[in-house]
Amino acid sequence: MTIPQEQFDDLLSRTALASLFYYPEVAVDDNEYSLQNDISYCLEPVAGISGEDAERLRVAVGHVIANPTAHRSELLALVIELAPPPTE
């Protein structure tokens, strides 16, 4: 199953938003916060992706939420690898 580029764009937008609202103390300050819930929310647009690729995305998205500066290029490279080539 090929996931459209628009859905990968949605994943990137959701990840950017989640990283904006993340701060390291959130897990300590808010007992209801779960990084895994944020990751699941970010992955919703690409829910049909294969298990191995989904796990790679899950790890990359988690890294970006926690430290966007250090890991955003890793996520972008993965999205470029998994997204279909643009049509002309």
Order of alpha helices (4+ residues) and beta strands (2+ residues): alpha-alpha-alpha-alpha-alpha
